[in-house]
């Protein structure tokens, strides 16, 4: 892993590397501190919740009209969150790939 990081950071400024390390540490700490007294939500659970809300909004908007449609996805077990959850493929790519032609 060290060799991989060494090879992939050639040409990247030290300042950028330090910023990236701080971001990764914050994400890591959010997972460790989730069960602490603060009760803060981990980065991944927060991200999942936000994407779930956005997917529901997008689905509702698309369902309200007849011009667009979205594929139906089955639910699956998420081993990271240890729960059954619906697939929510909301990404910039999935939004920009929608067919806007009439």
KAZI-V362215 format. One line per field, one symbol per residue. ss: DSSP state (A for helix, B for strand, O for the rest). Layout:
BEGIN
ss: ???
END
This chain:
BEGIN
ss: OAAAAAAAOOOOOAAAAAAAAAAAAAAAAAAAOOOOOOOOOOAAAAAAAAAAAAAAAAAAAAAOOOOOOOOOOOBBBBOOOOBBBBOOOOOAAAAAOOOOOO
END
